Structure formats: C-alpha cells, structure tokens
Amino acid sequence: QAMVNRRMSHGLQLLASYTWSKSLDNASSFENTVNPIDPRLSRSLSLFDARHRLVVSYFWQLPQVQTSGWIKHVVNGWAMSGIATLQSGFPIRITSSSDRELMSSVNYETPGEPDQVGAFRQLDPRKSGGYYFDPTAFADAPLGQIGNASRTICCGPGIANLDLALHKTISLAEGARLEFRTEVFNLFNHTQFL
C-alpha cells in the first residue's frame, strides 16, 4: 500500500492511495462448494481479489479574481472536487451447469468446473456477441468427473470511474455561507461490471 496526502495549500488538497494485493482461498463465500474429491484443487484466486487499485480524491479552490462590484460575487468562490478510481477486474468464476460431475446441490453452487481445453483469451464484449472471454476454451468434463479448470480465472473487466463536483460558495454574513453544488457521478458514463 502507498498513500500520498497533500494538506490544503494554495487552495489544493489531494489524497491518493494505491493498493497492490492478492487473495487466495478455497471458497470465497458460503455458497462456494469445495471440491469434495480433492479440496486442494479448489484453492484459487478469491472472487473479491482486486490486484491493483488506485483512488485519487481532490479539492481545489479556484483562484480568486481581483475585481470589484457584483462581478466578484459571480467569478469568485468556486471550487472543484472529485474522486477518480482505477481498479483491475475481479476474477471470473467459471462453472459447468450440466451436472456432469454428478454432485449437484439444490442450495449451493456445484463444485463442477469444466475442462479447460484452450488458453484463456479475453474478448471485447462489444465485438464478440457479449462474451468477455472465449467460451471455446472450455468444454464439459467427462461424466462423473470435475473438470481441470481453475475455480476462478483472472480477470474480468476493471473499474474506471470519475466523480466530479462543482461548488459555489457565497458569503451572506459573518459565520453564514450559502453553497450551491453540482455533482456528476460516473462522469464518462462507463459501464462498471462489478
């Protein structure tokens, strides 16, 4: 983990943090079923593993313009703030719903991973009929067996998000201020697959 913190100076305040992490487990939630034949084969990336995460937040008071009269109330007192988030994608859980392993459970996920018969290849879902990875890299395992694919495969789509706010503060009297605020979440309207 790393963090940079700039306290308010010359109208700018900044906080940036970066996290590099890796999380492994045999089951990421109580719904995950561990491979009953060989539990070691269930050890894989956690479903919540986020390898890289960068978050930057800032507050910037725009410089004051030296003017007089009513114009100074219009052009002064403005500030911008925002939060930018960049994160690598979460692992993808790939299971076979055909119950070829003959161990299906009514209440929880099956432990049945398919066989991985080719290299995992990411695709652009806008150009591949909605697929984020090549489904031909996987096939049903032989009857009565759990496939050789890992419980999770890295990694799904990441997060790229920018929230922005514009503030206008008007002094009414000593100790009294009025603030107008406009906030825009997900400024670039990116789809965030969580």
Disulfide bonds with the S-S distance in Angstrom:
Cys154-Cys155 1.62
